[in-house]
Amino acid sequence: MLSISNQVAIPLAEIELTAIRAQGAGGQNVNKVSSAVHLRFDIRASSLPEFYKEKLLQLSDQRISGDGCVVIKAQQHRSQEVNRADALERLHSLVKSVGATRKARKATKPTRSSQKRRLGSKSKHGQLKALRSRPPD
C-alpha cells in the first residue's frame, strides 16, 4: 500500500512497475542490466476518491497522458530497487500535492501611511529628475 494520507492509500496492485534499460552513459553495465523503472498508474481505474481523480485529471502535468495514466520513468540511480522507490515517491508526491487544500487569499488594502510614503518618494524622485534638466534661459 502506498499511503497518501490517513484515509487515502493506493494498493500496489493498481501500480504497474516494469524494469527497462536506462538511457545515457554507464559503460557496459547499461547494456546488460534493466535498472530503470517505468511506473504506470491509471487514474480513472484506481480506487482513489473522486476528489483526487478530478484534481489529477485537471492538472497540466506532462507526466499525465491524455487517457488519464500517470507515467513516471525513474533512471537516476544504478540500482533497480532505488529507482523503484524513487518512482513510487514521485507518484506519492504528485497525488499528495493534489490533496493539499490551499488557504484562500484575503484581499487587503495598503495602509494610509504606506500610501503617503510611496507618494512622497515618487514626488522626491520627480524633483530629483527635474533638477537634472537644463536650466531655463
matplotlib code that plots the C-alpha trace (Angstrom):
import matplotlib.pyplot as plt

x = [0.0, 1.2, -0.1, -1.1, -2.8, -4.6, -7.7, -6.3, -3.9, -3.2, -2.9, 0.3, -1.8, -3.0, 0.5, 2.3, 6.1, 8.3, 12.1, 13.7, 17.2, 18.3, 19.4, 22.7, 26.2, 27.0, 29.5, 28.9, 26.6, 23.9, 23.6, 23.1, 21.1, 17.5, 17.9, 15.5, 11.8, 8.8, 5.7, 2.2, -0.9, -4.4, -6.2, -9.7, -9.5, -7.9, -9.6, -8.7, -11.6, -13.4, -11.9, -8.4, -9.2, -10.8, -7.9, -5.3, -7.0, -7.3, -3.5, -1.5, 1.4, 3.4, 3.5, -0.2, -1.2, -4.4, -6.1, -5.6, -2.5, 0.4, 3.7, 6.9, 10.3, 13.0, 16.5, 18.8, 20.2, 22.2, 20.1, 16.7, 15.3, 16.3, 14.8, 11.6, 11.4, 12.1, 9.3, 6.8, 7.9, 7.3, 3.8, 3.2, 4.2, 2.1, -1.0, -0.4, 0.1, -3.4, -4.9, -3.5, -6.1, -4.7, -5.7, -8.0, -6.3, -7.8, -7.7, -6.1, -5.7, -2.4, -2.3, -2.7, 0.9, 2.3, 0.4, 1.9, 5.4, 5.0, 3.6, 6.3, 9.1, 7.5, 7.5, 11.0, 12.2, 10.4, 12.0, 15.4, 14.8, 13.6, 16.9, 18.8, 17.1, 18.7, 18.2, 15.8, 17.3]
y = [0.0, 3.5, 5.7, 9.2, 10.3, 8.8, 7.9, 7.6, 4.8, 3.3, -0.5, -1.7, -3.9, -0.7, 0.5, -1.2, -1.2, -2.5, -2.7, -1.3, -0.4, 3.0, 5.6, 7.5, 6.8, 3.8, 1.7, -2.0, -2.2, -0.1, -2.6, -5.6, -4.6, -3.3, -0.8, 1.9, 1.6, 2.6, 3.3, 3.4, 4.4, 4.6, 7.4, 6.5, 2.8, 3.5, 3.3, 6.9, 9.1, 11.1, 14.4, 13.1, 11.8, 15.0, 17.1, 14.8, 14.8, 18.6, 19.0, 20.2, 17.9, 16.2, 13.0, 12.6, 11.3, 12.1, 8.9, 9.6, 7.5, 8.7, 7.7, 8.1, 7.0, 6.7, 6.1, 8.3, 5.6, 2.5, 0.2, -1.0, -1.1, 2.6, 3.6, 1.7, 3.6, 6.9, 6.3, 5.4, 8.5, 10.7, 9.3, 9.8, 13.5, 14.1, 12.6, 14.4, 17.8, 17.5, 16.7, 19.7, 22.4, 25.9, 28.8, 31.3, 34.6, 37.5, 40.9, 43.7, 47.4, 49.3, 51.4, 55.2, 55.7, 53.4, 55.2, 58.5, 57.1, 55.8, 59.2, 61.1, 59.0, 59.5, 63.3, 63.3, 61.2, 63.6, 66.6, 65.0, 64.3, 67.9, 69.2, 67.2, 69.1, 72.0, 75.4, 77.9, 80.7]
z = [0.0, -0.9, 1.8, 0.8, 3.9, 6.9, 4.9, 1.4, 0.1, -3.2, -3.4, -5.1, -7.4, -9.1, -9.9, -12.8, -12.5, -15.3, -15.4, -18.5, -19.6, -18.6, -21.1, -21.2, -20.0, -17.9, -19.8, -20.4, -17.4, -19.1, -22.0, -19.7, -16.7, -16.6, -13.8, -14.8, -13.7, -15.7, -13.5, -14.9, -12.8, -14.3, -12.5, -13.8, -12.9, -9.5, -6.1, -5.3, -4.1, -6.8, -5.5, -6.1, -9.5, -10.7, -9.5, -11.0, -14.4, -14.3, -13.8, -16.8, -16.0, -18.7, -16.7, -17.1, -20.5, -22.4, -21.4, -17.7, -17.0, -14.9, -16.4, -14.4, -15.5, -12.8, -14.0, -11.9, -9.7, -10.7, -8.6, -9.7, -6.1, -5.5, -8.8, -7.9, -4.5, -6.3, -8.8, -6.0, -4.0, -7.1, -7.5, -3.8, -4.0, -7.2, -5.6, -2.2, -3.9, -5.4, -2.0, -0.2, 0.2, -0.3, 2.0, 0.3, -0.4, 1.5, -0.4, 1.7, 1.1, 1.7, 4.8, 4.6, 5.9, 3.3, 0.6, 1.9, 1.9, -1.7, -3.0, -1.0, -2.6, -6.0, -5.7, -4.3, -7.3, -9.7, -8.1, -8.4, -12.1, -12.6, -11.1, -13.8, -16.6, -18.4, -16.6, -18.3, -20.3]

ax = plt.figure().add_subplot(projection="3d")
ax.plot(x, y, z, "-o")
ax.set_aspect("equal")
plt.show()
